[in-house]
Amino acid sequence: MFGNLGMWEMLIILFIVLLLFGARRLPEIGGSLGKGIREFKGSLKEVEGELKEIGGSDATASESEQKEAEKEAQPRA
C-alpha cells in the first residue's frame, strides 16, 4: 500500500503532519477524510448500478462482438 516507505519514513511523515496541523485537528481531518471516501464510494456504486440498468443487454452484445472481431483479427496458420 505504501510502496517502498519504511517505518522511519512513515514516522517522519506523521511527525511533519502533526507539526503542520496540530494534535487537535488530526481527528477532524481524519473524520472528514473518511466521510469523503465513504461518499465517493457510495456515489461510485450508484453510478455503476445505473450503468448496469441502462446497458444490461447492450453490454453482453458488445462483448460478443468484440470476441468475434478478435477471432477475425487473429492470423490464420
Z-matrix of the N, CA and C atoms (Angstrom, degrees):
N
C 1 1.451
C 2 1.520 1 111.24
N 3 1.321 2 116.74 1 -41.16
C 4 1.451 3 119.82 2 -176.59
C 5 1.523 4 112.61 3 -100.78
N 6 1.306 5 117.48 4 11.69
C 7 1.449 6 121.01 5 176.71
C 8 1.509 7 112.22 6 67.34
N 9 1.299 8 116.20 7 -125.34
C 10 1.456 9 121.13 8 -176.28
C 11 1.525 10 113.02 9 -98.71
N 12 1.325 11 117.94 10 18.16
C 13 1.455 12 120.30 11 179.50
C 14 1.523 13 110.00 12 -77.27
N 15 1.318 14 115.02 13 127.78
C 16 1.456 15 120.23 14 176.60
C 17 1.514 16 110.57 15 -90.61
N 18 1.324 17 114.81 16 -176.73
C 19 1.466 18 120.52 17 -178.10
C 20 1.528 19 111.06 18 -63.80
N 21 1.324 20 117.45 19 -42.85
C 22 1.466 21 119.92 20 -177.53
C 23 1.524 22 111.81 21 -66.55
N 24 1.327 23 116.87 22 -39.48
C 25 1.461 24 119.58 23 179.01
C 26 1.528 25 111.12 24 -63.62
N 27 1.330 26 116.55 25 -41.86
C 28 1.470 27 119.60 26 178.89
C 29 1.523 28 110.95 27 -65.92
N 30 1.326 29 117.90 28 -38.03
C 31 1.467 30 120.42 29 177.49
C 32 1.523 31 111.33 30 -64.98
N 33 1.323 32 117.63 31 -39.63
C 34 1.468 33 121.23 32 178.37
C 35 1.526 34 109.83 33 -64.70
N 36 1.324 35 117.59 34 -43.26
C 37 1.469 36 120.99 35 178.34
C 38 1.521 37 110.50 36 -62.83
N 39 1.335 38 116.77 37 -43.77
C 40 1.457 39 120.98 38 178.23
C 41 1.520 40 110.91 39 -61.18
N 42 1.324 41 117.53 40 -41.12
C 43 1.466 42 121.86 41 178.64
C 44 1.526 43 111.00 42 -63.75
N 45 1.324 44 117.67 43 -42.33
C 46 1.464 45 121.11 44 179.24
C 47 1.524 46 110.58 45 -64.98
N 48 1.333 47 117.24 46 -42.14
C 49 1.471 48 120.81 47 177.67
C 50 1.519 49 110.01 48 -62.83
N 51 1.319 50 116.37 49 -40.80
C 52 1.459 51 120.94 50 178.70
C 53 1.523 52 110.89 51 -62.25
N 54 1.334 53 117.17 52 -40.08
C 55 1.461 54 120.70 53 177.80
C 56 1.525 55 111.99 54 -68.22
N 57 1.325 56 116.65 55 -38.75
C 58 1.459 57 119.70 56 -177.22
C 59 1.529 58 112.54 57 -70.73
N 60 1.315 59 117.21 58 -45.15
C 61 1.457 60 120.48 59 -172.83
C 62 1.518 61 114.28 60 -102.07
N 63 1.292 62 118.09 61 -22.60
C 64 1.456 63 120.60 62 -178.31
C 65 1.517 64 111.87 63 85.79
N 66 1.311 65 115.69 64 156.17
C 67 1.466 66 121.32 65 -176.20
C 68 1.526 67 112.27 66 -68.23
N 69 1.313 68 117.90 67 -28.18
C 70 1.473 69 120.53 68 -177.75
C 71 1.517 70 112.32 69 -72.82
N 72 1.324 71 116.91 70 -33.37
C 73 1.468 72 119.97 71 -175.24
C 74 1.517 73 113.53 72 -87.86
N 75 1.323 74 118.76 73 -16.11
C 76 1.466 75 120.60 74 -177.93
C 77 1.532 76 113.34 75 -59.82
N 78 1.343 77 119.93 76 -44.09
C 79 1.472 78 118.41 77 176.75
C 80 1.531 79 113.02 78 -62.81
N 81 1.330 80 117.36 79 -35.58
C 82 1.463 81 120.87 80 177.12
C 83 1.528 82 110.52 81 -63.74
N 84 1.316 83 115.48 82 -45.73
C 85 1.456 84 120.58 83 -178.96
C 86 1.525 85 110.03 84 -63.82
N 87 1.323 86 116.90 85 -43.51
C 88 1.460 87 120.59 86 178.96
C 89 1.520 88 112.12 87 -63.04
N 90 1.328 89 116.62 88 -41.47
C 91 1.463 90 120.85 89 179.07
C 92 1.515 91 112.31 90 -64.95
N 93 1.317 92 116.43 91 -45.12
C 94 1.466 93 118.94 92 -179.61
C 95 1.520 94 110.96 93 -68.86
N 96 1.322 95 117.60 94 -34.11
C 97 1.456 96 120.63 95 176.36
C 98 1.528 97 110.39 96 -65.58
N 99 1.322 98 117.04 97 -41.79
C 100 1.468 99 121.13 98 177.07
C 101 1.510 100 112.51 99 -63.07
N 102 1.341 101 117.07 100 -42.19
C 103 1.464 102 120.69 101 177.61
C 104 1.519 103 111.01 102 -62.47
N 105 1.314 104 116.24 103 -42.50
C 106 1.462 105 120.31 104 179.55
C 107 1.511 106 112.11 105 -62.51
N 108 1.325 107 116.57 106 -41.98
C 109 1.462 108 120.42 107 179.25
C 110 1.526 109 110.54 108 -65.83
N 111 1.347 110 116.99 109 -42.29
C 112 1.469 111 120.13 110 178.51
C 113 1.526 112 111.48 111 -62.17
N 114 1.337 113 117.27 112 -43.42
C 115 1.458 114 121.01 113 179.06
C 116 1.521 115 110.79 114 -63.39
N 117 1.324 116 116.62 115 -40.97
C 118 1.457 117 120.60 116 179.51
C 119 1.523 118 110.99 117 -63.19
N 120 1.336 119 117.04 118 -45.28
C 121 1.464 120 120.53 119 179.08
C 122 1.526 121 110.81 120 -63.57
N 123 1.337 122 117.11 121 -40.46
C 124 1.458 123 120.58 122 179.51
C 125 1.517 124 112.03 123 -63.53
N 126 1.317 125 117.00 124 -44.71
C 127 1.460 126 119.30 125 179.53
C 128 1.517 127 111.40 126 -70.09
N 129 1.329 128 117.65 127 -31.16
C 130 1.459 129 120.73 128 176.35
C 131 1.521 130 110.62 129 -65.59
N 132 1.334 131 117.36 130 -43.12
C 133 1.467 132 120.91 131 177.16
C 134 1.527 133 110.87 132 -63.94
N 135 1.327 134 116.44 133 -37.96
C 136 1.460 135 121.12 134 179.48
C 137 1.528 136 110.77 135 -63.40
N 138 1.324 137 116.39 136 -45.04
C 139 1.463 138 120.65 137 179.79
C 140 1.527 139 110.24 138 -65.77
N 141 1.331 140 117.42 139 -41.25
C 142 1.466 141 120.36 140 177.86
C 143 1.530 142 110.69 141 -61.09
N 144 1.332 143 117.33 142 -40.99
C 145 1.457 144 121.00 143 178.23
C 146 1.516 145 112.01 144 -63.00
N 147 1.330 146 116.30 145 -41.43
C 148 1.465 147 120.10 146 178.69
C 149 1.523 148 110.78 147 -65.56
N 150 1.330 149 116.42 148 -40.08
C 151 1.463 150 119.13 149 179.27
C 152 1.523 151 111.48 150 -66.08
N 153 1.334 152 116.87 151 -36.77
C 154 1.458 153 120.00 152 177.86
C 155 1.526 154 110.78 153 -66.06
N 156 1.341 155 117.34 154 -38.29
C 157 1.461 156 121.10 155 178.41
C 158 1.518 157 110.81 156 -64.97
N 159 1.318 158 116.23 157 -43.22
C 160 1.467 159 120.93 158 -176.76
C 161 1.523 160 111.25 159 -71.19
N 162 1.334 161 116.66 160 -45.95
C 163 1.456 162 119.31 161 -172.27
C 164 1.499 163 114.96 162 -101.79
N 165 1.304 164 119.88 163 21.58
C 166 1.453 165 123.30 164 -176.31
C 167 1.513 166 114.64 165 -43.32
N 168 1.308 167 119.07 166 -65.70
C 169 1.460 168 121.18 167 -177.95
C 170 1.521 169 111.61 168 -84.57
N 171 1.326 170 117.65 169 -25.12
C 172 1.461 171 120.76 170 179.77
C 173 1.521 172 111.44 171 -65.42
N 174 1.329 173 117.32 172 -36.64
C 175 1.464 174 120.98 173 -177.51
C 176 1.526 175 110.67 174 -66.04
N 177 1.326 176 118.12 175 -40.85
C 178 1.460 177 120.10 176 -179.47
C 179 1.520 178 110.59 177 -69.65
N 180 1.319 179 117.29 178 -35.26
C 181 1.457 180 120.09 179 178.95
C 182 1.526 181 110.11 180 -66.50
N 183 1.309 182 118.06 181 -42.54
C 184 1.456 183 120.26 182 -178.63
C 185 1.521 184 111.18 183 -68.71
N 186 1.337 185 117.79 184 -31.97
C 187 1.457 186 120.39 185 177.43
C 188 1.515 187 110.68 186 -66.23
N 189 1.329 188 116.95 187 -42.76
C 190 1.462 189 119.59 188 179.66
C 191 1.525 190 110.46 189 -67.41
N 192 1.328 191 117.34 190 -36.29
C 193 1.459 192 120.41 191 176.90
C 194 1.523 193 110.74 192 -63.99
N 195 1.337 194 117.14 193 -38.74
C 196 1.457 195 120.86 194 178.92
C 197 1.522 196 110.37 195 -65.58
N 198 1.323 197 117.48 196 -41.72
C 199 1.464 198 120.79 197 179.35
C 200 1.524 199 110.83 198 -62.95
N 201 1.338 200 117.26 199 -41.48
C 202 1.458 201 120.78 200 178.26
C 203 1.524 202 111.26 201 -63.79
N 204 1.325 203 116.51 202 -40.52
C 205 1.460 204 120.95 203 179.59
C 206 1.523 205 110.80 204 -65.70
N 207 1.354 206 117.01 205 -37.71
C 208 1.446 207 120.42 206 177.84
C 209 1.524 208 111.23 207 -65.47
N 210 1.347 209 116.74 208 -39.86
C 211 1.452 210 120.43 209 178.50
C 212 1.515 211 110.95 210 -62.82
N 213 1.334 212 116.98 211 -41.74
C 214 1.461 213 121.04 212 -179.24
C 215 1.522 214 111.12 213 -69.43
N 216 1.336 215 117.58 214 -31.48
C 217 1.451 216 121.11 215 -177.26
C 218 1.522 217 112.72 216 -78.06
N 219 1.332 218 118.53 217 -18.47
C 220 1.453 219 121.44 218 -179.16
C 221 1.532 220 109.55 219 -70.10
N 222 1.337 221 114.94 220 137.40
C 223 1.474 222 117.81 221 179.24
C 224 1.534 223 110.31 222 -70.37
N 225 1.303 224 115.53 223 142.67
C 226 1.454 225 120.83 224 -178.85
C 227 1.518 226 108.84 225 -96.63
N 228 1.331 227 115.62 226 140.63
C 229 1.458 228 120.11 227 -177.39
C 230 1.509 229 112.64 228 -89.70
